[in-house]
Amino acid sequence: MPWLELILTTDRERAPLIEAALENAGALAVTFGDAGNEPQLEPPLGTTPLWGQVLITGLFEPDPASRQTIETLAKALRDLLTGPARLEQIADQAWEHTWRDDFAPTCYGTRLWVCPRGQRPLGEPPDAVVVELDPGLAFGTGHHPTTALCLRWLDGLALAGTRLIDYGCGSGILAIAALKLGAAEALAVDHDPQALEATRANAADNGVASRLRILSPEDLSIEPADFLMANILAGPLIDLAPRLADLVRSGGRLALSGLLVDQTQAITTAYASWFKLDPPVREEDWILIAGQRRPTPVAEVPVRPGSGNGG
């Protein structure tokens, strides 16, 4: 069954008003997009900035009443638009599951496999560690180079009995993989409620929910872990450097991803005072930077006069 989609172009200031008008008219979904060429590559965590020119689409039921509503609405909003309104028909599909078309069982490292929910590796090796995943509406199936770099890094660690933080967890893939590789406990942290919901469902499907704590950044206390992974963006990673450093114990290890090659120096500069950093690992145009937390300086204890060892 095809759906009706009303496509409108407006400016940043008028976008919320048009969004409200679409919702009040019965739109099943309202989506914002870039109407020009103004990508928002690195917004601060917890923010949703809009473009100068915004493309707004409203999805409606495919019936005569909805078509009449759309035509009336388009006329009423005409003075708020920066371009002509368009009405299109779009084919029905399970939007939240279109990721499955390109998602197949994949091995990362020597033993870690990520598979769509309900699938297993063909000719599964006896030592395979399998993560079954349904990302829902959250980022993270392992197929993007940034996530693949993190999964390979995890596969090479001795995780038995350790505690790990996955900061910016998305689908929860990294925290769940760490637990299946032997970590005793993992914390999955994200500001996006959809990411936390996807992580919760994926953890239950993989039988690790009892060892996974799912938190927003505001609820995460300063409790240093053995390992911390953050697969987000360079801007937030630089801003969060002191915070993330405090979350790694002395001698613990950190891995940062979501980074382009030309961002190497900026990240290195931001983290070098806390971590001894390894050479970046590269895949395509993306890198992972890992390192070990430097020993925390021990405060000097004042020596009282006359307290020496001499007789």
C-alpha positions in Angstrom: 0.0 0.0 0.0 1.6 3.3 -1.1 1.7 6.2 1.4 1.2 9.9 0.8 4.2 12.2 1.6 4.0 16.0 1.7 7.4 17.6 1.1 7.9 21.2 2.2 10.9 23.5 2.3 11.2 26.3 4.9 13.8 28.1 7.0 15.2 27.2 10.4 13.0 29.6 12.4 9.7 28.4 10.8 10.4 24.7 10.9 8.9 24.0 14.4 5.7 25.8 13.4 5.3 23.6 10.3 6.2 20.5 12.2 3.3 21.3 14.6 0.9 22.0 11.8 1.8 18.6 10.2 1.3 16.7 13.4 -2.0 18.5 14.1 -3.2 17.5 10.6 -2.7 13.9 11.4 0.8 13.1 9.9 2.0 9.7 11.0 5.6 10.8 10.9 7.5 14.1 10.4 11.1 14.1 9.2 13.6 17.0 9.0 16.4 17.0 6.3 18.9 19.4 4.7 17.3 21.4 1.9 20.6 23.0 0.9 24.2 21.9 1.3 24.8 22.5 5.0 25.8 19.2 6.7 25.7 19.1 10.5 28.7 16.8 10.9 29.5 17.3 14.6 26.7 18.7 16.7 27.4 18.8 20.5 26.1 15.8 22.4 22.4 16.0 23.3 21.6 18.7 20.7 19.6 18.5 17.4 20.6 21.6 15.4 18.7 22.5 12.2 20.0 23.6 8.8 19.4 27.1 7.5 17.0 25.7 4.9 15.1 22.7 6.1 13.3 20.0 4.1 10.3 18.7 6.1 8.3 15.6 5.1 5.0 14.5 6.5 3.8 11.0 6.0 0.0 10.5 5.7 -2.5 7.6 5.2 -3.2 7.0 1.5 -6.9 7.8 1.5 -9.1 10.6 -0.1 -9.6 12.3 3.2 -5.9 12.6 3.9 -5.3 13.9 0.3 -7.8 16.6 0.9 -6.2 17.5 4.3 -2.8 17.7 2.6 -4.0 20.0 -0.2 -5.7 22.3 2.4 -2.6 22.3 4.6 -0.2 23.0 1.7 -2.3 26.1 0.8 -2.5 27.3 4.5 1.3 27.0 4.9 2.2 28.6 1.6 3.5 31.9 3.1 5.8 30.0 5.5 7.6 28.0 2.7 10.7 28.9 0.7 9.8 26.6 -2.2 6.7 24.9 -3.7 5.0 22.1 -1.8 5.2 18.6 -3.3 3.0 15.6 -2.9 4.4 12.1 -3.6 3.3 8.5 -3.2 5.9 6.2 -1.7 5.8 2.4 -1.6 5.1 0.7 1.7 7.9 -1.2 3.5 9.1 -2.1 6.9 11.3 1.0 7.3 12.9 -0.1 10.6 14.1 -3.3 8.9 15.5 -2.1 5.6 19.0 -2.4 7.2 18.7 -6.2 6.8 19.2 -6.0 3.0 22.9 -5.3 3.5 23.5 -7.0 6.8 25.0 -10.5 6.7 27.0 -12.5 9.3 30.5 -11.0 9.5 33.7 -11.9 11.4 35.8 -9.3 13.1 39.2 -10.4 14.2 39.6 -14.1 14.7 36.5 -15.2 16.6 34.0 -12.4 17.0 31.0 -12.6 14.7 28.1 -10.2 14.3 24.9 -11.6 12.8 21.3 -10.5 12.1 19.0 -11.7 14.8 18.1 -15.4 14.1 21.1 -16.1 11.9 24.4 -17.9 12.5 27.7 -18.0 10.7 27.9 -20.5 7.8 30.1 -23.4 9.0 30.3 -21.8 12.4 33.8 -22.3 14.0 33.8 -24.0 17.4 35.4 -21.0 19.1 33.1 -18.4 17.5 31.7 -15.7 19.7 28.4 -14.6 18.1 26.5 -11.4 18.7 23.0 -11.4 17.3 21.8 -7.9 16.5 18.8 -6.0 15.6 19.9 -2.3 15.7 16.3 -1.0 15.5 16.6 2.7 14.9 20.0 3.1 16.5 23.4 3.2 14.7 25.6 0.1 14.8 25.7 -3.2 12.9 29.5 -3.4 12.5 29.5 -2.7 8.8 30.7 0.9 9.1 34.5 1.1 9.3 34.3 3.0 12.7 32.4 0.1 14.4 34.4 -2.5 12.6 37.6 -1.0 13.9 36.2 -1.1 17.5 35.1 -4.8 17.1 38.5 -5.9 15.9 40.1 -4.0 18.8 37.8 -5.8 21.3 38.5 -9.2 19.7 42.2 -8.7 20.5 41.8 -7.9 24.2 41.9 -10.2 27.3 38.5 -9.2 28.7 37.8 -12.0 31.2 36.6 -10.5 34.5 37.0 -6.9 33.4 34.7 -3.9 33.4 34.1 -1.9 30.3 32.3 1.4 29.4 30.7 1.8 25.9 30.2 5.6 25.6 27.8 6.4 22.8 26.5 2.9 22.6 24.1 3.1 19.7 22.7 -0.4 19.2 24.8 -1.7 22.1 27.0 -3.7 19.8 30.3 -3.0 21.5 29.2 -3.5 25.1 27.4 -6.7 24.2 30.4 -8.0 22.2 32.7 -7.2 25.2 30.4 -9.2 27.5 30.2 -12.2 25.2 34.0 -12.1 24.9 34.3 -12.5 28.7 33.9 -9.1 30.4 32.3 -9.3 33.8 30.3 -6.1 33.5 29.7 -3.4 30.9 28.1 0.0 31.0 26.2 1.2 27.9 25.9 5.0 27.8 23.9 7.2 25.3 21.8 10.3 25.3 19.4 8.9 22.7 16.4 7.0 24.2 16.1 5.0 21.0 19.7 3.8 21.4 19.1 2.8 25.0 16.0 0.9 24.0 17.8 -0.9 21.1 20.7 -1.8 23.5 18.2 -3.2 26.1 16.5 -5.4 23.5 19.8 -6.6 22.0 21.3 -7.4 25.4 18.3 -9.5 26.3 18.5 -11.4 23.0 22.2 -12.2 23.6 21.7 -13.3 27.2 23.9 -10.6 28.8 21.3 -8.2 30.2 22.1 -9.1 33.8 25.7 -7.9 33.3 24.9 -4.7 31.4 24.0 -1.4 32.9 22.2 1.0 30.5 22.6 4.7 31.4 22.3 8.3 30.1 25.5 10.4 30.4 24.0 12.3 33.3 23.5 9.1 35.3 27.1 7.8 34.8 29.1 8.2 38.0 32.9 8.6 38.0 33.8 4.9 38.6 36.9 4.1 36.6 36.7 1.0 34.3 39.4 -1.3 32.9 38.4 -0.4 29.3 36.4 2.5 27.7 35.3 2.7 24.1 33.8 5.8 22.5 32.7 5.6 18.9 31.2 9.0 18.4 32.7 12.1 16.6 35.9 14.2 17.0 34.3 17.3 18.3 32.4 15.6 21.2 35.5 13.4 21.9 37.7 16.5 22.3 35.2 18.2 24.6 34.8 15.0 26.7 38.5 14.2 27.0 38.8 15.1 30.8 35.5 13.2 31.5 36.5 10.1 29.6 40.0 10.1 31.1 38.5 10.1 34.6 36.4 7.0 33.6 39.5 4.9 32.9 41.6 3.4 35.8 45.3 3.8 36.0 46.8 1.3 33.5 43.4 0.8 31.8 42.9 1.2 28.1 40.9 3.5 25.9 39.7 3.3 22.3 38.3 6.2 20.3 36.6 5.9 16.9 34.3 7.8 14.7 37.4 9.7 13.5 38.6 10.8 10.1 42.3 10.5 9.3 42.8 14.3 9.3 41.5 14.5 12.8 44.4 12.4 14.2 46.4 15.3 15.5 43.5 17.1 17.3 42.5 13.9 19.1 46.1 13.0 20.0 46.6 16.5 21.5 43.4 16.3 23.5 44.3 12.9 25.1 48.1 12.7 25.3 48.4 14.2 28.8 46.3 11.3 30.2 47.1 8.4 27.9 50.2 6.8 26.2 48.7 6.5 22.7 49.3 3.8 20.2 49.7 4.6 16.5 46.3 5.0 14.8 44.7 2.0 13.1 43.1 2.9 9.8 40.3 1.5 7.7 39.4 3.5 4.5 39.3 7.1 5.6 38.6 6.3 9.3 40.9 5.6 12.2 40.8 4.2 15.7 43.1 5.7 18.4 43.8 3.5 21.4 46.0 4.1 24.4 46.8 3.2 28.0 46.0 5.4 31.0 49.1 6.9 32.5 49.6 6.2 36.3 47.7 8.6 38.5 50.2 10.7 40.5 50.2 9.8 44.2 49.9 12.8 46.4 53.1 13.4 48.5 52.7 12.8 52.2 54.3 15.6 54.3 57.1 14.4 56.6 57.0 15.6 60.1 60.2 17.0 61.6 62.1 14.4 63.5 60.2 11.5 61.9 63.2 10.2 60.0 64.7 6.7 60.4 67.9 7.9 62.2 68.4 7.2 65.9 
